Amino acid sequence: MKSNRKRPALDAAVRSMFLASGLLDPVRLSIWDREGLTVTQLRLLVFLSEEGGLSNAELADRLLVTRPSVSALLERLERGGFIRREVALHDRRGIRIWLEERGRQAVETSLAEAGEFGRELLGELSDPDLEELTATLTRFVERGRARRAAILNGAPAVRS
């Protein structure tokens, strides 16, 4: 594996990534203050808004976390009235998770708020810059998801 040492461009990109992620803190805090939702809980709700009736295992795969972690998230979200669990019709042993109205409203409000904030931050960039940023971030997210999945499957968290 190629060493990442002494790569100023890589160091600058990592620094910029962390600075950029910090710009989203006001949105995260607003969601936390309003709904009491963590970023991971909100991501789970977004997945359910896109496709309801997912199982615990399907949510764990999408969130790239363990099944016990999803179970704990679901417990809190159910107590808060954001989701409901139902026995699967085709498999009485399976449980499917659905959004409740409170969860649907939380997703809609949060995505609208995040979208408005993002458009404000990115609105002055040119279309070519936005296209390049989108392509780069898409590759970054895909790489991050693949790496996270590998870690969940037993790969070391930090490569030497």
Residue pairs with C-beta under 8 A, 6 or more apart in sequence:
1 159
4 10
17 140
23 121
24 114
24 117
26 117
27 110
27 113
27 114
27 117
28 39
30 113
31 37
31 39
31 42
31 106
31 110
31 113
32 38
34 109
35 42
35 106
35 109
35 110
36 80
37 45
37 82
37 106
37 110
40 63
40 65
40 73
41 73
41 76
41 77
41 82
42 106
42 107
42 110
43 63
44 59
44 63
44 70
44 73
44 74
44 77
45 77
45 82
45 83
45 99
45 103
45 106
45 107
46 107
46 111
47 54
47 59
47 62
47 63
48 54
48 59
48 83
48 97
48 98
48 99
48 103
49 99
49 103
49 104
49 107
52 96
52 97
52 98
52 99
53 96
53 97
53 98
54 62
54 96
54 97
55 88
55 94
55 95
55 96
55 97
56 67
56 70
56 71
56 74
56 95
56 97
57 67
59 70
59 74
59 97
60 66
60 67
60 69
60 70
63 69
63 70
64 145
64 148
64 149
64 152
65 152
66 152
74 83
74 85
74 97
77 83
77 103
78 84
78 85
80 102
81 100
81 102
81 103
82 99
82 100
82 102
82 103
82 106
83 97
83 98
83 99
83 100
83 103
84 97
84 98
84 100
85 95
85 96
85 97
85 98
86 95
86 96
86 98
87 94
87 95
87 96
88 94
88 95
88 96
99 107
122 130
122 133
125 133
151 157
